Amino acid sequence: MKKIKLTCAHAIVKHLISQKIFIDDKNEPLFPGAFGIFGHGNVACLGQALQENQDKLPTYRGHHEQNMALTGIAFARAKRRKQIFVATSSVGPGSTNMVTAAAVAMSNRLPILFLAGDTYANRMPDPVLQQVEHFNNPGITVNDAFKPVTRYFDRITRPEQILQSLPQAIQVMLDPADTGPAFLSLSQDVQGETFEYPEDFFVERVHNIRRPRPDDFQIKQAAEKIRNSINPLIISGGGVFYSDAMETLGNFATKHNIPVTQTVMGYSTMKKDHSHFLGPIGGLGGKAANNFAKQTDLAIAIGTKLGDFTTGSWANFENPDFSLVSLNITRHDANKHLAQAVVGDAKVSLIELSNALGDWKANDDWYKKSRDELKSWNEYVDKESGPTNQKVPSYAHAVGAIYRNSDPTDIAVTAAGGLVGEVLQVWRPRELNTHETEWGFSCMGYEISGALGIKMANPDKDVVVFVGDGSYLLNNSDIYSSVITNNKLIIIVCDNDGHAVINRLQLFKGGKEFNCQFKSSNAPNLVPVNFAQHAASMGAKSEEVSSISELEEAFKTAKKSDVTYVISIKTHSYEWLEGSAYWESPTLEIPTTKENEEALKLHKEGKIKQRQGV
């Protein structure tokens, strides 16, 4: 076997470049690029290897380790997990800055490869700069913090270890049932050490994401449950995207006459004008979907982990005869909450389940009722998000103004906060793949960084970011990144005086306004932030508007802009679209106010309705 002598750092980069993936009848790079912030733990060795191979593995400069990793994660989501970014940092705080991003990837089942510097394997210089010492365990470093938030973790202490570890990390990230972040902790000295690697390690390898078919017996059991149902309902999750099962889902719903609801992460897996579209479900969902959830005797969950905002903390299904069929490629997700599991790829599972059902169709009265419910809810949303002369418009007014003037292919991006629910209701998908929210971890600060990755994956589409003033202040440096890399974003900053949605929860639970809004914080010298001027200082075009009509005109201007465009507008802190599902959140069992008493009453009413399961 022929061998080639390389440093560990160069071998890592060379191996990553040799990995391809089959997309749309072409071999594409599995790793299209890397984000990096260099420090003493990754600049001299890994940094040089990246520099020498930048024509094959482009490296993009980050401004914060968390931000750049979030961008890479969003890119992977937009590419439906078919391409993976690398994020590299130095040792110490550079590494730990990425822990939150790793949790985002882990929670959302999204791949990203972390390459972070670590202490010296030989331990001769210990303690090195930025090392956190554990007096009774010298083998622990800060990089161990990634173990709970990664699917694959290894510490590289010898250069030959990557021969086994790197291919395993890649296979984990490509496994649709086990995918998530992989982390290689690279000892600083080992990065520069050499080994005679077999040339086969660098031969081009073409990957394809497998489609595991479901078990026949599980299909048979699921089909029997569906046939015996009277009022079935589909819950479409993000796994429908990753399986490329949107058309299959639509055909299944039509053939078997079953209304389709969508999770936050599965939103835009079906167009709003599809005959069986019923809108978003759960804590951020619409009344049409949630009214049906309360009545259904069978939910068919497809590609969703069934988080509490989807299920209304499992109080949303009030029919005493309710049961659950769960199609999921992940055994863990498919077997939750006493479900009849179908473990397999969503597209393949739907096809085989449809074949097993034959010509069976659900009750037509149930379907017709769903159309009436959706029509009623759409009329409410249109009214609440329509043009207004209200002095301080609501979130819904702002989102509605953008939606009315957007192109069907424009992609809406949100994350965390109250904007997610308002966008979910108003931004009814006119095309597939036009809503990209991070809700698995509900990470404030994802909005702009994530939108950058989504734009990189969709260079020919406008990406519209809805971000509150709180998230903007937390994380905004990727406005500059979008400008210098020519990845234009349209960013709508809804300025509502802080963290208004948590203030809403605080009040709903009977508390007093405290520390969520700026006015209720311990800040004796509050000053208004001019978000437009701030964005302009980073090279974006920007303006501040004071009415919905001005917002509409500004958006039209933004559409014509060739660089990132930021529009800031004051929005109402207390006006929201109507909620329609229970969500369990901490509640005082010893009320101290009348509002506490009411909150406790509602809390107990919801708890009684919760489905008992595991």
C-alpha positions in Angstrom: 0.0 0.0 0.0 1.4 3.4 -1.0 1.8 5.9 1.7 2.1 9.7 1.9 3.8 11.6 4.8 1.7 14.5 6.0 1.1 16.5 9.1 -2.1 15.5 10.9 -3.6 18.9 10.0 -2.9 18.5 6.3 -4.2 15.0 6.4 -7.5 16.1 7.9 -8.0 18.8 5.3 -7.0 16.5 2.4 -9.4 13.8 3.6 -12.3 16.3 3.9 -11.7 17.5 0.3 -11.8 14.0 -1.0 -15.4 13.4 0.3 -18.1 14.0 -2.3 -21.9 13.5 -2.3 -24.3 12.7 -5.0 -26.8 15.6 -5.5 -29.1 16.1 -8.5 -27.1 13.7 -10.7 -23.8 15.4 -9.9 -20.9 14.8 -7.5 -20.7 17.8 -5.2 -18.3 18.5 -2.3 -19.6 17.0 0.9 -17.8 19.8 2.7 -18.3 23.0 0.7 -16.5 25.2 3.1 -15.2 26.0 6.6 -15.8 28.8 9.0 -12.9 29.8 11.2 -11.6 32.1 13.8 -7.9 31.5 14.3 -6.0 31.6 17.5 -2.9 29.9 18.9 -4.7 26.5 19.0 -5.5 26.3 15.3 -3.7 28.9 13.3 -0.2 27.5 12.9 -1.0 24.0 11.7 -4.7 23.6 10.8 -4.9 27.2 9.6 -2.0 26.8 7.3 -3.5 23.6 5.8 -6.7 25.4 5.1 -4.8 28.3 3.6 -2.9 26.0 1.2 -6.1 24.3 0.1 -8.5 27.3 0.0 -9.3 26.7 -3.7 -10.8 23.3 -2.8 -12.1 23.9 0.7 -12.9 27.7 1.0 -12.5 29.2 4.5 -14.7 32.0 5.6 -13.7 34.3 8.4 -16.0 34.3 11.4 -16.6 37.2 13.8 -17.8 35.0 16.7 -17.5 31.3 17.0 -21.1 30.7 17.9 -22.3 32.8 15.0 -20.2 31.1 12.4 -21.3 27.7 13.6 -24.9 28.7 13.5 -24.4 29.8 9.9 -22.9 26.4 9.1 -25.8 24.7 10.8 -28.4 26.7 8.9 -26.6 26.0 5.6 -26.9 22.3 6.4 -30.6 22.6 7.1 -31.2 24.6 3.9 -29.3 21.9 2.0 -31.4 19.3 3.7 -28.4 17.7 5.4 -26.7 16.9 2.1 -23.7 19.2 2.6 -21.8 19.9 5.8 -19.8 22.9 7.0 -16.7 22.8 9.1 -16.3 25.2 12.0 -12.8 25.6 13.5 -11.7 27.5 16.6 -8.8 27.8 18.9 -8.5 26.4 22.3 -10.3 27.8 25.4 -12.9 30.4 25.0 -12.9 30.1 21.2 -13.9 26.5 21.6 -16.5 27.0 24.4 -18.1 29.8 22.4 -19.4 27.0 20.1 -21.1 24.9 22.7 -24.4 26.7 22.3 -24.2 26.2 18.5 -23.5 22.5 19.1 -26.6 22.2 21.2 -28.6 23.9 18.4 -27.3 21.3 15.9 -27.9 18.4 18.3 -31.4 19.4 19.1 -32.3 20.0 15.5 -30.6 16.8 14.2 -28.3 18.8 11.9 -24.7 18.0 10.9 -21.7 20.2 11.4 -18.1 19.2 11.9 -16.3 21.0 14.8 -12.5 21.1 14.7 -11.3 22.8 17.9 -7.8 23.2 19.3 -7.0 21.5 22.6 -4.2 21.4 25.1 -0.9 19.5 24.3 -1.0 15.7 24.2 2.5 15.6 25.6 1.5 17.9 28.5 5.1 19.3 28.6 4.0 23.0 28.5 1.1 22.6 30.9 -0.7 24.7 31.9 -0.9 26.3 28.5 -2.6 29.6 27.7 -6.4 29.4 28.1 -6.2 26.0 29.7 -8.7 25.3 32.5 -7.1 22.8 34.9 -8.9 20.0 36.7 -6.7 19.3 39.7 -7.8 15.7 40.1 -8.2 14.8 36.4 -5.6 16.2 34.0 -7.4 14.4 31.1 -10.3 16.8 31.2 -10.3 20.0 29.2 -13.0 22.5 28.4 -13.7 20.6 25.2 -15.3 17.9 27.3 -18.2 20.4 27.5 -19.1 19.3 24.0 -19.8 15.6 25.0 -23.5 16.2 26.0 -24.2 18.2 22.8 -22.6 16.2 20.0 -23.3 12.9 18.4 -19.7 12.1 18.0 -16.7 13.2 20.1 -13.1 12.2 20.0 -9.8 13.7 21.3 -7.0 13.3 18.8 -3.8 12.7 20.7 -1.8 10.9 18.0 -1.8 11.8 14.3 -2.8 8.3 13.1 -6.0 8.3 15.1 -7.8 10.3 12.4 -7.6 7.2 10.2 -10.4 5.7 12.3 -12.0 8.7 13.8 -12.6 11.1 10.9 -14.4 8.5 8.7 -16.6 7.6 11.7 -17.4 11.2 12.4 -18.5 11.6 8.7 -20.7 8.6 8.8 -22.5 9.8 11.9 -23.2 13.1 10.3 -24.5 11.3 7.1 -26.7 8.8 9.0 -30.3 10.1 8.8 -31.2 8.4 12.0 -28.2 9.4 14.1 -27.1 12.7 12.4 -26.0 15.7 14.4 -22.7 17.5 15.2 -19.4 15.8 15.3 -16.5 17.1 17.3 -12.8 16.4 17.0 -10.7 17.9 19.7 -7.3 18.5 18.2 -4.3 18.5 20.5 -2.2 21.5 19.5 1.1 19.6 19.2 -0.5 16.7 17.3 -1.8 19.0 14.5 1.8 19.5 13.4 3.1 16.0 13.9 3.5 13.7 10.9 2.5 10.2 9.9 2.7 8.1 6.8 -0.9 7.9 5.8 -2.1 5.3 3.3 -2.9 7.0 0.0 -6.3 5.3 0.0 -7.3 7.6 2.8 -7.4 10.4 0.3 -9.0 8.7 -2.6 -12.3 10.4 -3.7 -15.3 8.8 -2.0 -18.8 9.5 -3.1 -21.6 9.3 -0.4 -25.3 9.1 -0.6 -27.8 9.4 2.2 -29.5 6.0 2.7 -33.2 5.5 2.8 -34.0 2.7 5.3 -37.3 1.0 4.5 -39.8 0.3 7.3 -40.6 -3.1 8.7 -43.5 -4.9 7.1 -45.1 -5.7 10.4 -45.0 -2.1 11.6 -46.6 -0.9 8.3 -49.3 -3.5 8.7 -50.1 -2.4 12.3 -50.0 1.3 11.4 -52.4 0.7 8.4 -54.8 -1.1 10.7 -54.8 1.7 13.1 -55.5 4.3 10.4 -58.3 2.2 8.9 -60.0 2.0 12.3 -59.8 5.8 12.8 -62.7 8.1 12.2 -61.1 11.5 12.2 -57.4 11.1 11.4 -54.9 14.1 11.3 -51.4 14.3 9.9 -48.6 16.2 11.7 -45.8 17.0 9.2 -42.4 17.7 10.7 -38.9 18.7 9.5 -38.1 15.1 8.6 -40.4 15.4 5.6 -37.9 18.0 4.2 -34.8 15.8 4.8 -36.5 12.8 3.1 -37.6 15.0 0.2 -41.0 13.7 0.8 -43.1 16.8 0.3 -44.8 15.6 -2.9 -45.3 12.2 -1.4 -46.9 13.7 1.6 -49.3 15.7 -0.5 -50.2 12.7 -2.6 -50.8 10.6 0.5 -53.0 13.2 2.1 -55.1 13.6 -1.1 -55.5 9.9 -1.8 -56.5 9.1 1.8 -58.4 12.4 2.4 -56.5 13.4 5.6 -56.0 17.0 6.7 -52.3 18.0 7.2 -50.9 20.2 10.0 -47.3 21.2 10.2 -44.8 21.7 13.0 -42.7 24.8 13.3 -39.7 23.0 11.8 -42.0 21.3 9.2 -43.6 24.5 8.0 -43.7 24.9 4.2 -43.5 21.1 3.6 -46.9 21.8 2.0 -48.2 24.8 0.1 -51.1 26.8 1.6 -53.2 26.2 -1.5 -52.9 22.4 -1.3 -56.3 20.9 -0.9 -55.5 19.3 2.5 -53.3 22.0 4.1 -54.6 22.9 7.6 -51.7 25.1 8.9 -49.4 25.0 11.9 -50.3 23.0 15.0 -49.5 23.4 18.7 -48.4 26.2 21.0 -47.6 28.5 18.0 -50.2 27.0 15.8 -53.5 28.3 14.5 -57.0 27.6 15.8 -57.9 25.6 12.7 -55.2 23.0 13.3 -55.6 23.0 17.1 -59.3 22.6 17.0 -58.8 19.5 14.9 -56.1 18.2 17.2 -58.5 18.4 20.1 -61.0 16.3 18.1 -58.9 13.8 16.3 -58.8 10.1 17.3 -55.6 9.5 15.5 -52.6 11.6 14.7 -50.1 10.4 12.1 -46.8 12.1 13.0 -44.3 12.2 10.2 -40.7 13.2 10.7 -41.2 15.1 14.0 -39.7 14.6 17.5 -43.1 15.8 18.9 -41.8 18.6 21.1 -44.0 20.3 23.6 -44.9 23.2 21.3 -46.2 20.8 18.7 -48.3 18.7 21.1 -49.4 21.5 23.4 -47.4 19.8 26.2 -49.5 16.7 25.3 -52.7 18.5 26.4 -53.8 19.3 22.8 -55.3 15.9 22.1 -58.6 15.8 24.1 -60.4 12.9 22.4 -60.5 10.0 25.0 -60.0 7.6 22.1 -56.9 9.3 20.8 -54.0 7.2 19.6 -50.8 7.9 17.7 -48.9 6.6 14.7 -45.4 7.9 14.3 -43.3 7.6 11.1 -39.7 8.5 11.9 -36.3 7.4 10.7 -35.1 7.6 14.3 -36.2 4.8 16.6 -36.1 7.1 19.6 -38.6 9.6 18.1 -40.8 6.9 16.5 -41.4 5.1 19.8 -42.3 8.1 22.0 -45.6 8.5 23.8 -47.1 5.1 23.3 -47.1 5.5 19.5 -47.4 2.8 16.9 -44.0 3.2 15.5 -43.0 3.0 11.9 -39.2 3.3 11.8 -37.9 4.2 8.4 -37.4 6.9 5.8 -40.4 9.2 5.6 -40.8 9.0 1.8 -40.4 5.3 1.6 -42.7 4.7 4.7 -45.5 6.9 3.2 -45.4 5.0 -0.1 -45.5 1.6 1.6 -48.2 2.8 4.1 -50.3 4.1 1.3 -50.0 0.8 -0.6 -51.1 -1.0 2.6 -54.1 1.3 2.9 -55.2 0.7 -0.6 -58.2 2.8 -1.5 -59.2 3.6 2.1 -60.2 7.2 2.7 -61.1 9.2 5.7 -64.5 10.6 6.4 -65.4 13.3 3.9 -67.4 15.3 6.4 -64.2 15.5 8.5 -62.3 16.9 5.6 -65.0 19.4 4.7 -65.1 20.6 8.2 -61.3 21.3 8.0 -61.9 23.6 5.1 -64.4 25.6 7.0 -62.1 25.8 10.0 -59.1 27.0 7.9 -61.2 29.6 6.0 -62.4 31.1 9.4 -58.8 31.2 10.7 -57.4 32.7 7.6 -60.0 35.4 7.7 -58.9 36.2 11.3 -55.2 36.3 10.4 -55.8 38.4 7.3 -57.7 40.9 9.4 -55.2 41.1 12.2 -52.2 41.3 9.8 -53.7 43.6 7.2 -53.0 47.3 6.4 -53.4 49.6 9.4 -52.9 53.2 10.5 -52.4 52.1 14.1 -49.7 54.3 15.6 -47.6 51.4 16.9 -48.3 48.3 14.8 -48.2 44.8 16.0 -45.8 42.0 15.0 -48.6 40.6 12.8 -49.0 43.9 11.1 -45.3 44.1 10.3 -45.1 40.5 9.1 -48.3 41.0 7.0 -46.8 44.1 5.3 -43.8 42.1 4.2 -45.8 39.0 3.2 -48.1 41.0 1.0 -45.1 42.5 -0.9 -42.9 39.5 -1.0 -42.3 37.0 -3.8 -43.7 33.5 -3.3 -40.1 32.1 -3.3 -38.8 34.5 -0.6 -37.6 32.6 2.5 -38.7 33.8 5.9 -36.3 33.2 8.8 -37.0 33.5 12.5 -35.8 32.0 15.8 -37.0 32.1 19.4 -39.2 34.9 20.8 -42.7 36.0 19.8 -41.9 36.5 16.1 -41.8 32.8 15.4 -45.5 32.3 16.1 -46.6 35.5 14.3 -44.6 34.7 11.2 -45.8 31.1 11.3 -49.4 32.3 11.1 -49.0 35.1 8.6 -46.3 33.7 6.2 -48.5 31.0 4.7 -46.3 29.1 2.3 -47.0 29.8 -1.4 -44.0 27.7 -2.4 -42.3 24.8 -0.7 -39.1 25.4 1.4 -39.9 29.0 2.1 -39.9 29.0 5.9 -36.6 28.3 7.8 -36.9 28.7 11.6 -34.7 27.3 14.3 -37.1 26.0 17.0 -35.5 22.8 18.2 -33.4 24.7 20.6 -35.2 28.1 20.3 -31.9 29.9 20.2 -31.9 33.7 20.4 -29.3 35.2 18.1 -29.8 32.5 15.4 -31.8 34.8 13.2 -29.2 36.8 11.3 -26.4 34.2 11.5 -28.7 31.4 10.4 -30.1 33.5 7.6 -26.6 34.0 6.3 -26.2 30.2 5.9 -29.6 29.9 4.3 -28.7 32.6 1.8 -25.4 30.9 1.0 -27.5 27.8 0.3 -30.0 29.7 -1.8 -28.1 32.5 -3.6 -30.9 33.2 -6.1 -33.6 33.8 -3.5 -34.3 36.7 -1.2 -34.0 35.7 2.5 -36.1 37.8 4.8 -35.1 37.9 8.5 -37.6 38.8 11.2 -35.7 39.7 14.4 -36.7 41.4 17.6 -34.6 44.2 19.2 -33.6 41.8 22.0 -32.1 39.2 19.6 -30.6 41.9 17.5 -28.7 43.3 20.5 -27.6 39.8 21.4 -26.1 38.9 18.0 -25.8 41.1 14.9 -22.2 40.9 13.6 -23.2 38.7 10.7 -24.7 41.8 9.1 -21.1 42.7 8.4 -20.4 39.1 7.3 -23.3 39.2 4.8 -22.0 42.5 3.4 -18.4 41.5 2.9 -19.3 38.1 1.3 -22.0 39.6 -1.0 -24.8 37.5 0.6 -27.6 40.0 0.7 -30.2 39.7 3.4 -33.4 41.7 4.1 -33.6 42.2 7.9 -36.8 43.5 9.6 -36.0 44.6 13.1 -39.2 44.8 15.2 -38.3 47.1 18.1 -40.7 46.4 21.0 -38.6 47.5 24.0 -36.8 44.3 24.9 -38.0 40.7 25.4 -41.7 41.2 25.0 -42.8 37.6 24.6 -41.2 36.6 27.9 -42.7 39.7 29.4 -46.0 38.3 28.1 -45.4 35.0 29.8 -44.3 36.7 33.0 -47.7 38.6 33.1 -49.6 35.5 32.0 -48.2 33.6 35.0 -49.4 36.3 37.4 -46.0 38.1 37.8 -45.3 41.8 37.6 -43.3 43.3 34.7 -39.7 42.8 35.7 -36.4 42.8 33.8 -37.8 41.7 30.4 -38.7 45.0 28.9 -36.1 47.8 29.1 -38.5 50.0 31.0 -38.8 47.3 33.8 -35.1 46.7 34.1 -32.7 48.2 36.6 -31.4 50.8 34.1 -31.4 54.4 35.2 -30.2 55.8 31.9 -32.2 54.2 29.1 -31.3 55.4 25.6 -33.1 54.5 22.4 -31.1 52.4 19.9 -31.0 53.5 16.3 -30.8 50.1 14.7 -30.7 51.5 11.2 -27.6 53.6 11.9 -26.0 50.7 13.7 -26.5 48.4 10.6 -25.3 51.2 8.3 -22.0 51.3 10.3 -21.4 47.6 9.2 -22.0 48.4 5.5 -25.6 47.6 5.1 -28.2 49.9 3.6 -30.9 50.8 6.2 -33.7 52.9 7.2 -36.0 53.4 10.2 -39.8 53.6 9.4 -42.7 54.6 11.5 -45.7 53.1 9.8 -46.9 50.0 8.0 -47.2 52.0 4.7 -43.6 53.2 5.1 -42.5 49.6 5.9 -44.1 48.4 2.7 -42.3 51.0 0.6 -39.0 50.3 2.4 -39.3 46.6 1.6 -39.8 47.3 -2.0 -36.6 49.4 -2.0 -34.8 46.6 -0.1 -35.9 44.1 -2.8 -34.0 46.2 -5.4 -30.9 46.6 -3.2 -27.7 44.7 -4.1 -26.5 44.6 -0.5 -28.0 43.7 2.9 -30.9 46.0 3.8 -32.0 46.6 7.4 -35.4 48.1 8.2 -36.3 49.0 11.7 -39.8 49.7 13.0 -41.3 50.2 16.4 -43.8 47.4 17.2 -46.4 46.9 19.9 -45.2 45.1 23.1 -48.5 43.7 24.1 -50.5 42.8 21.0 -50.4 39.2 19.7 -52.4 36.8 17.5 -54.8 34.7 19.4 -53.4 31.5 21.1 -55.3 28.2 20.9 -53.2 25.6 22.7 -52.0 24.8 26.2 -48.3 25.0 26.9 -46.9 23.9 30.3 -44.6 26.3 31.9 -43.5 26.8 35.6 -46.4 28.0 37.8 -46.4 29.0 41.5 -48.3 26.5 43.6 -48.7 29.2 46.3 -50.3 32.2 44.6 -49.5 35.6 46.0 -51.7 37.6 43.5 -55.1 37.2 41.9 -53.3 36.8 38.6 -51.2 34.0 40.1 -54.5 32.3 41.2 -55.9 32.5 37.6 -52.6 31.2 36.2 -52.6 28.3 38.6 -56.2 27.5 37.7 -55.4 27.4 33.9 -52.2 25.4 34.6 -54.2 22.7 36.4 -56.9 22.6 33.7 -54.2 21.9 31.2 -52.4 19.3 33.3 -55.7 17.3 33.6 -55.9 17.1 29.8 -52.3 15.9 29.3 -51.9 12.5 27.7 -50.1 10.1 30.0 -47.2 8.4 28.2 -43.5 8.1 27.9 
